[in-house]
Amino acid sequence: MSRMKRRIQSDMELMTMLKKYQSDGILIYFEEHLSSPREVVRTMAVHDDEVFMPDYVMDKDDRLVQIRFNKVK
């Protein structure tokens, strides 16, 4: 599989996962801004030379409430 095809497949998998979280009421942030799955995937594609790490934020009952993507420095 070519590098481009792998990238597209990876982006689609991330988009699907984030859409599922969003439909479950999980808030998604990218660099401190509330974002849609499309915005996250698009921004990560544009900045493919940078690394972004998701932080999973839980509430007091250990339920996932937010996913926060931040640039690894």
N, C-alpha and C positions, 0 to 999 in steps of 0.2 A: 504494500500500500504506500502511495506517495506521501510525502510530508504534508502537502496541502490537504489531501483526503483525510489524513489522521487528524489534522487540526480542525477541519470541518466537523468530523465525527465527534471529537472531544467537545467542541463548542455546542453541538446539538445535545449531547448528553448533559452538559452543564445547564443548558437552557431548560431541558425537560425536568431536571431535578429541582431547579429553582422555581419553576412554575408550580410544581407539586407543593413545595414548601409554602409558596405564596398563597395557593388555593386553600391551604390548611391554616391560614391566618398568621403565618410567620412573616415578620417584617424583615426586609432585606436592605442593608445599607452598603454603600460603596464609598469609601473615603469620607465617612460621616454624613453622607447624603442618602436619604431614603430613595431607593432605586427600584426599577423594574428588572425582571430577569433579562430582558432584552438590553437594557442599559448596561448591566454588569458584563454580559458577554461581549457586547460591542466595545466597551471601554477596555476590557482585557485584551481583545484582539488588536486594538490600535496600539496598546502599550505592551506588545508581546515580548519586549526586551526587559520588562520589569516583572517582579514576582509579587503576587497578591495572595494573602493567606486569609482564609475564612476563620473568624472567631465565632463560636457558637455560644449564644447567651441564653442561659436558663433562668427560669423564675424560681421562687422559693420552694416550689413543689417539683423541681427538676424537670420541668417541661420546657422544651425549646420555644423561645419567643422571638429571637432575632438571630440573623446571620449578618455579621459585619466583615466586609472585605476591606483589608487594609494593606497598603504597600509595605513589603518587607524592606527595611533599610539596612 
